[in-house]
């Protein structure tokens, strides 16, 4: 997990990437195709699947620490460091955007099941050394 934002609406699990060009594939694939602006391509780790795994690890961590959080409150966010990127990922359930777009998404995100202050405190205590 690169970053974790915790607020009353949930836990935002953030993966940051610095890809340029076009990223294409399916969210369930281990690798996705990166086609650079000059036409060359390579296969890279799928950040959507990678972050989905991070979310699963966080769910298990919370469970192991007896912290009950609805899995709908664990939200996958992929932040791109470059503006020169095009995403063509099918079956994607994560937010993908630039840093300011992600910040806006997190601020505006509304959860049906809000986390209590007590739960947030338990999470922070468990996550911080």
trRosetta pair geometry for C-beta under 8 A, 3 or more apart (Angstrom, degrees):
i j d omega theta_ij theta_ji phi_ij phi_ji
1 4 5.7 26 155 -55 135 100
1 13 5.7 -86 -129 -154 111 92
1 14 7.4 78 -173 53 80 56
1 15 7.7 -93 -137 -75 46 71
1 54 4.8 132 -79 -165 79 125
1 57 7.6 -143 -39 77 106 123
1 58 6.9 75 -69 -63 143 113
2 14 5.5 -83 72 104 98 81
2 15 5.5 118 6 -124 119 36
2 16 4.8 -150 143 10 168 92
3 14 3.9 -18 66 64 97 124
3 16 7.1 59 -1 -29 111 110
4 11 6.3 -16 -167 -171 99 95
4 12 7.0 149 -159 75 46 58
4 13 6.2 -10 -108 -107 79 55
4 14 6.9 -159 -74 18 31 89
4 58 7.7 154 -114 -111 128 138
4 127 6.8 -119 83 -160 154 155
5 11 7.4 154 79 -160 50 45
5 12 4.1 -7 58 54 101 113
5 14 6.7 60 -6 -26 97 122
5 77 7.9 2 26 28 118 149
5 106 5.7 1 103 -150 156 148
6 10 7.9 -114 -138 121 53 34
6 11 5.4 -9 -103 -108 79 74
6 12 7.6 -154 -69 21 34 74
6 115 7.7 -68 -176 75 89 163
6 120 5.9 143 150 -145 117 91
6 123 5.8 176 -136 105 151 138
6 124 6.6 -155 69 -68 158 87
7 10 7.1 9 62 46 71 44
7 12 7.9 13 17 -7 93 108
7 106 7.5 115 15 170 134 99
7 115 7.6 144 116 45 35 121
7 120 7.6 5 -147 -117 19 133
8 111 7.6 -155 125 41 66 119
8 114 4.8 -2 166 -163 98 100
8 115 5.3 -154 -147 53 44 80
8 117 8.0 -25 -95 -69 98 60
8 120 7.0 -53 -84 -59 56 136
9 73 7.3 -174 150 -139 44 86
9 109 5.1 144 139 106 152 97
9 110 6.2 -108 -121 -129 128 24
9 111 4.1 153 -156 -5 71 108
9 114 6.7 -43 -88 -118 45 70
9 115 7.3 -61 16 9 9 96
10 69 7.9 111 -138 -175 70 119
10 72 7.6 -103 -101 121 133 58
10 73 3.7 -164 -115 -170 93 69
10 74 6.4 -157 -175 -68 111 24
10 75 5.2 82 115 -8 145 109
10 109 7.1 -69 31 126 116 134
10 111 5.3 137 -37 -65 103 144
10 115 6.7 147 -82 -25 32 119
11 58 6.6 -165 122 160 145 145
11 69 6.9 25 -4 175 122 158
11 73 6.3 69 12 136 78 83
11 74 5.1 -12 65 -112 103 67
11 75 7.0 166 81 24 48 73
11 123 6.9 -146 -84 -163 123 153
12 75 5.0 -27 -108 73 65 104
12 77 5.1 18 -179 -5 100 132
12 106 5.3 -30 -66 -114 168 114
12 109 7.7 144 -80 30 120 161
13 51 6.0 151 116 -172 108 95
13 54 5.2 167 172 114 134 114
13 55 5.0 -163 31 -81 159 77
13 58 5.9 -141 -86 -12 131 153
13 74 6.4 25 -16 -178 116 86
13 75 6.9 173 19 80 76 45
13 76 5.6 -30 68 -106 102 54
13 77 6.7 159 75 25 46 78
14 51 7.8 -40 -169 -132 12 127
14 77 4.7 -27 -101 79 74 106
14 78 7.7 154 -155 -95 58 22
14 79 5.9 16 -168 -9 106 114
14 102 7.2 86 -124 176 117 145
15 47 5.1 173 120 -170 138 100
15 50 6.0 116 -126 99 157 108
15 51 4.1 -114 -15 -78 133 114
15 54 6.7 166 -64 9 107 152
15 76 7.7 -2 5 -167 107 87
15 77 7.4 170 25 90 66 54
15 78 5.2 -21 69 -113 98 71
15 79 7.2 178 86 24 45 72
16 78 7.8 152 -94 -166 27 54
16 79 4.7 -24 -107 70 76 103
16 80 7.9 167 -156 -84 61 16
16 81 6.4 62 178 -47 100 102
17 47 5.2 -81 -43 -80 139 152
17 78 6.7 -3 9 -175 112 99
17 79 7.3 160 25 83 64 53
17 80 5.9 -27 73 -109 88 60
17 81 6.8 -142 99 4 39 92
18 80 7.6 126 -104 -165 29 58
18 81 4.0 -23 -103 49 78 130
18 82 5.9 90 -165 -24 60 103
19 23 5.9 46 131 -58 158 121
19 34 5.8 -124 -152 -126 121 128
19 44 7.1 -177 -101 67 124 168
19 80 6.6 -66 47 -136 85 100
19 82 6.5 -128 80 37 40 125
19 85 5.6 89 95 -114 89 124
20 36 6.2 42 98 -132 94 82
20 37 6.6 -48 145 -19 107 102
20 82 5.0 -70 -85 133 77 167
20 84 4.9 17 -146 92 89 109
20 85 6.3 -107 -125 -75 32 80
21 34 5.7 96 75 178 126 80
21 35 5.1 -155 162 92 126 50
21 36 4.1 -107 -68 -113 145 32
21 37 5.5 -134 -95 -38 85 59
21 41 8.0 -172 146 -104 154 73
21 84 7.0 20 -47 133 34 94
21 85 6.8 11 52 -116 31 59
21 86 7.3 -66 144 30 38 86
22 33 7.9 4 106 108 87 88
22 34 7.2 157 80 -154 48 45
22 35 4.5 -5 55 55 99 100
22 85 7.5 143 -93 -163 31 52
22 86 4.4 -21 -108 66 80 105
22 87 7.9 -178 -156 -74 61 18
22 88 6.4 13 -177 7 104 111
23 32 5.4 46 -176 127 90 131
23 33 7.2 156 -153 81 45 50
23 34 5.6 -15 -98 -99 73 72
23 44 7.6 -66 -124 54 104 121
23 85 6.8 7 -4 -169 105 100
23 86 7.2 180 24 85 64 54
23 87 5.5 -13 63 -115 102 61
23 88 6.9 177 89 36 52 67
23 89 6.6 -8 117 -53 100 100
24 32 6.4 174 79 -178 31 97
24 33 5.0 -22 62 62 86 101
24 35 7.1 12 8 -1 111 109
24 88 4.1 -4 -108 76 87 110
24 89 7.1 -163 -138 -71 33 53
25 29 4.8 -94 167 48 121 144
25 31 7.2 -145 -119 113 165 51
25 32 3.4 -141 22 -126 140 83
25 33 5.7 141 -52 10 103 76
25 46 6.5 -109 94 -103 140 113
25 88 7.8 104 11 96 40 79
25 89 6.1 -4 68 -117 66 74
25 90 7.6 -118 122 25 34 83
26 29 4.7 104 61 -18 83 103
26 32 7.9 -168 37 -100 38 95
26 89 7.0 115 -136 -165 16 67
26 90 4.9 -35 -113 64 72 97
26 91 5.5 29 -165 33 87 118
27 46 7.1 140 -152 173 36 131
27 48 4.4 -80 -139 118 86 145
27 49 6.4 151 170 -56 58 80
27 52 7.7 95 166 -34 102 140
27 89 5.4 83 -66 165 78 109
27 90 6.7 -123 -7 89 84 47
27 91 4.4 -130 30 94 110 85
27 92 4.5 161 -69 -87 130 58
27 93 7.0 113 172 7 168 72
27 94 7.5 162 -136 9 127 100
28 49 6.6 99 -141 -88 21 117
28 91 6.1 -13 -17 96 97 144
29 32 6.0 121 85 -73 122 69
29 46 5.5 145 88 -62 74 148
29 49 6.9 -132 74 -31 40 144
30 45 7.4 -56 164 -135 68 61
30 46 6.0 -173 165 7 18 115
30 49 6.5 -110 -110 94 36 161
31 43 4.1 36 164 170 132 113
31 44 6.5 142 -154 67 83 24
31 45 6.5 -59 -107 -98 65 28
31 46 6.0 -158 -116 -35 11 89
32 43 6.9 159 76 -152 23 72
32 44 6.2 -32 63 63 75 78
32 45 8.0 5 21 117 83 19
32 46 4.6 102 -21 -99 102 83
32 47 7.9 -61 22 11 133 70
32 48 8.0 72 -39 19 141 102
32 89 6.7 -33 -124 -101 148 100
33 41 5.6 6 -176 -177 97 126
33 42 7.7 164 -150 87 59 25
33 43 5.8 -42 -95 -98 56 70
33 44 8.0 114 -132 18 12 78
34 41 6.2 165 86 -152 50 71
34 42 5.6 -13 58 62 100 72
34 43 7.3 154 13 -111 80 18
34 44 4.9 35 -18 -2 124 121
35 39 7.0 -22 -174 -149 96 30
35 40 7.5 167 -153 89 56 33
35 41 4.3 -28 -99 -93 66 106
36 39 7.0 -32 75 34 75 21
36 40 5.0 1 40 62 115 81
36 41 6.8 -167 6 -83 73 47
37 84 6.7 -30 -59 167 126 129
45 49 7.9 -125 173 68 75 102
45 50 5.6 59 151 -59 112 133
46 49 4.1 48 95 22 119 110
46 50 6.1 170 89 -17 59 88
46 89 8.0 125 -153 -129 101 125
47 50 5.2 -53 -137 41 34 118
47 51 6.0 30 163 -17 68 106
47 78 5.1 102 128 -131 124 129
48 51 6.2 -58 -148 39 24 103
48 52 6.4 29 150 -23 61 107
48 76 7.3 82 -150 146 63 143
48 78 6.5 -58 -81 -47 64 144
48 89 5.9 141 -23 176 148 154
48 92 5.5 -96 -126 -126 152 92
48 93 7.9 117 -169 41 114 61
48 94 5.1 -164 -132 19 86 133
48 96 7.5 -49 -81 -67 99 120
49 52 5.4 -50 -145 32 34 116
49 53 6.6 37 153 -20 64 101
50 53 5.9 -56 -159 33 30 111
50 54 6.7 32 144 -20 63 103
51 54 5.0 -43 -148 32 44 118
51 55 6.5 50 149 -22 66 96
51 76 4.7 118 128 -152 118 110
51 77 7.6 -140 -174 54 153 34
51 78 6.0 -138 -14 -75 156 89
51 94 6.0 79 83 -112 134 152
52 55 5.6 -48 -153 32 34 115
52 56 6.7 37 146 -19 63 102
52 76 6.1 -21 -79 -88 58 154
52 93 8.0 76 -94 60 114 105
52 94 7.3 -114 -61 -55 85 120
53 56 5.4 -50 -150 34 37 114
53 57 6.5 39 150 -20 66 101
54 57 5.6 -52 -150 34 33 112
54 58 6.4 35 150 -19 65 104
54 76 7.7 123 66 -116 103 95
55 58 5.6 -54 -150 36 32 113
55 59 6.4 38 150 -23 65 102
55 74 5.0 130 -157 143 101 120
55 76 5.5 -69 -49 -71 135 98
56 59 5.6 -48 -149 31 33 115
56 60 6.6 30 153 -15 64 104
57 60 5.8 -57 -152 39 32 110
57 61 6.2 38 149 -24 66 106
58 61 5.4 -51 -145 35 33 116
58 62 6.4 34 156 -19 65 103
58 74 6.0 164 94 -142 126 133
59 62 6.0 -56 -152 35 28 110
59 63 6.4 28 151 -18 63 108
59 69 7.7 -130 -122 73 67 105
59 71 6.1 13 -111 -109 130 96
59 74 6.1 -95 -69 -15 91 170
60 63 5.5 -54 -146 38 33 114
60 64 6.1 35 154 -21 66 106
61 64 5.8 -56 -147 37 28 112
61 65 6.4 10 156 -4 63 112
61 126 7.4 142 152 144 99 125
62 65 5.9 -70 -148 48 29 101
62 67 4.3 -90 -165 74 84 103
62 68 7.6 144 151 -79 111 12
62 69 5.4 -50 171 20 160 115
62 123 7.1 -17 -112 -111 104 91
62 126 7.4 112 -110 101 57 159
63 66 7.6 33 -178 -76 32 28
63 67 7.6 -92 -62 53 22 65
65 122 7.6 157 134 161 115 100
65 126 4.5 64 -176 -132 165 142
67 119 6.7 118 -164 -153 97 81
67 122 5.1 169 -110 125 115 125
67 123 6.0 127 -174 -78 158 71
67 126 6.3 -106 -29 -12 143 158
68 119 7.5 -82 68 -121 68 120
69 73 5.2 -111 177 73 97 126
69 74 6.6 94 124 -48 124 97
69 115 6.9 -5 -123 -104 99 111
69 119 6.8 132 -83 -180 89 130
69 123 7.5 53 -59 -81 137 124
70 73 4.8 92 68 -3 83 104
70 113 5.0 62 18 75 149 153
71 74 5.6 -50 -158 28 53 110
72 111 7.0 139 124 -147 100 102
72 112 7.3 -6 119 40 146 102
72 113 6.7 99 75 32 117 116
73 111 5.7 47 -105 -143 83 151
73 113 6.1 -87 -57 84 116 103
73 115 6.2 119 -165 -56 148 103
75 95 7.2 24 163 2 106 113
75 109 6.8 -11 -90 -162 177 159
76 93 7.0 78 47 101 125 80
76 94 3.8 -69 108 -113 113 101
76 95 7.0 168 99 23 62 69
77 94 6.6 -177 -86 -175 19 95
77 95 4.8 -13 -116 65 71 107
77 102 5.4 102 -180 -147 124 114
77 105 7.0 160 -121 92 119 135
77 106 7.1 -10 -87 -66 158 103
78 94 5.4 69 -12 133 103 132
78 95 6.9 -175 28 92 68 54
78 96 4.4 -9 67 -108 112 77
78 97 7.7 119 82 17 70 47
79 97 7.0 -27 -118 78 56 57
79 98 7.0 52 -160 -167 75 21
79 99 5.5 54 -163 -87 123 62
79 102 4.9 -51 -95 -27 99 159
80 83 8.0 128 117 -80 115 28
80 85 5.1 -122 -170 48 149 159
80 96 6.8 51 -27 178 108 85
80 97 6.8 -117 21 140 98 16
80 98 5.6 -57 68 -89 89 56
81 98 7.9 104 -111 -137 14 74
81 99 7.4 40 -107 -39 53 106
82 85 5.3 111 89 -32 96 109
83 98 6.5 9 -92 -90 71 138
87 92 7.8 19 159 -46 125 170
87 96 5.4 100 -85 114 169 150
89 92 4.5 75 108 -59 109 128
89 96 7.4 108 33 -23 134 160
92 96 7.0 -33 171 -14 146 124
95 102 6.6 132 122 -117 123 78
95 105 5.2 133 -167 169 157 162
97 101 3.3 -101 154 99 135 132
97 102 5.2 175 75 -53 101 74
97 105 6.6 140 35 -24 143 136
98 101 4.8 88 53 11 72 108
98 102 7.0 -139 95 -9 32 90
99 102 5.8 -57 -147 35 29 110
99 103 6.4 29 155 -20 65 105
100 103 5.5 -47 -144 34 36 114
100 104 6.4 37 154 -18 64 105
101 104 5.7 -56 -151 38 31 111
101 105 6.2 36 149 -23 65 106
102 105 5.4 -50 -145 34 33 116
102 106 6.4 32 156 -18 65 104
103 106 6.0 -54 -149 36 29 109
103 107 6.4 29 153 -18 63 109
104 107 5.7 -55 -146 37 31 112
104 108 6.1 11 162 -4 66 114
105 108 6.3 -71 -144 47 23 98
105 109 6.1 41 156 -49 64 102
106 109 5.7 -37 -142 5 28 119
111 114 5.9 141 81 -82 107 50
111 115 7.8 38 73 -17 153 77
115 119 4.7 -122 -171 85 91 126
115 120 5.3 107 129 -57 122 88
115 123 7.8 -18 -172 -9 146 139
116 119 4.6 98 54 5 80 99
116 120 7.0 -142 95 -4 44 85
117 120 5.6 -54 -148 37 33 113
117 121 6.3 35 153 -20 66 106
118 121 5.8 -55 -150 36 29 112
118 122 6.5 32 152 -20 64 104
119 122 5.6 -52 -149 34 34 113
119 123 6.4 35 152 -21 66 104
120 123 5.7 -54 -151 34 32 112
120 124 6.4 30 153 -18 65 106
121 124 5.8 -53 -145 37 31 110
121 125 6.2 33 155 -19 65 108
122 125 5.8 -58 -149 38 28 112
122 126 6.2 24 155 -17 65 110
123 126 5.8 -61 -148 39 28 108
123 127 6.0 16 159 -14 67 114
124 127 6.0 -62 -139 40 27 104
124 128 5.9 7 170 -3 67 115
125 128 6.7 -61 -131 44 19 96
